[in-house]
Amino acid sequence: MWAVLRDLETSPLDDKHKALFRFVSKVNHDSPRISPEDMQPLYAAGWDDEAIYYTITVCALFNFYNRWIDASGVHAMSDEAHRIGGKRIATQGYAH
């Protein structure tokens, strides 16, 4: 994860996932300029419309949640709370 955050291009991710993360970067930083041509590298890497749709949706929802939390004054969870929540999700799933 840290290698991807530091530098996607030199990270150990395979080319298929690098293509997807390049697209996510454009969704985050330049979404008004996304065109059908931006999908071509994704198709060439093996992604289909459903995967692209879900990628856009997840990216958009995280942006929404982050902005809502920032603007509403909700306090971030502590690192320990994240660890506990991660363990609970890993053992019990999201719907419990």
N, C-alpha and C positions, 0 to 999 in steps of 0.2 A: 504494500500500500504506500509506504513512504517513498519508494522509488518512483511510483507513478506520480505522486504529488510533487516530487522534486523535479522530475523531467520525464514526461510521458515517452518521449522518443527514445531515450536510453534505458527505459525500464524493461524488465524481463517479460512484459506482456507480449502475447502473440500479436501479429499484424491485424488479425480480425478485431481484437478488442481495442487496439490502438485506434483503428478507424472509428470505432464507436465513440471512444472518448474524445477524439478530435471533433466529432459531430456534437457531442454534449457541450464542448467548449463553445462552439458556435451558437448553440441554443442559449447558453448562459450569457454570452457577450454580444451577439449580433443577430438575434432571432428575426428581426424584421427583414433581414437580407437572405434568409434561407430560401433556396429555390429547389426545383426538382433536380438540378445538377448536383446539389449537395448530397443527394441520396445515392448517386451513382457509386461513389467509393464504398458505401455500405453494402449495396447489392453485390458489388464485385468481391467484397470480403466474405459474403455469405449470409448477410442479414436479410430478413424479409420485412414486409410492411408491418406485420404484427410486432416484431421486435423493435422496429423504429418507432412505432406508435407508443409502445410501452416506455421506451427510452425517453421520448419527449414528455410523456405524462409524468413519469417519476421525477424528471428534472424540473418540470414546471411546479409540481406539488412541493418539492423541497424548497424551491424559491418562494412559493407562497407561504409555507410554514415559517421559514426564516424571517420573512418580512413581517408577518403577523406577530410573531414572538417579539421581534425588535420593537415594533410600533406599539404593541399593547403593554409592554413593560413586564411581561412574564419573565421570571428569572430562570436562567439556565440551570439545568441539573448539574450536580457536582460530578466529578469523575467517578467517585465511588458509586453514586446512584446509577450512572451509566453502566458500570461493571455489573452491578446487581441486576439491573434490567436485562442486560445482555445474557447473563447466565439463565435468567428466568425464561427468556424467549428461546434460548438454545434448548432448554429441556422441556418446556411446555408449549412452545409456539406462540404466535401472536394472539390467537383467540383462546382464551382460557376462562 
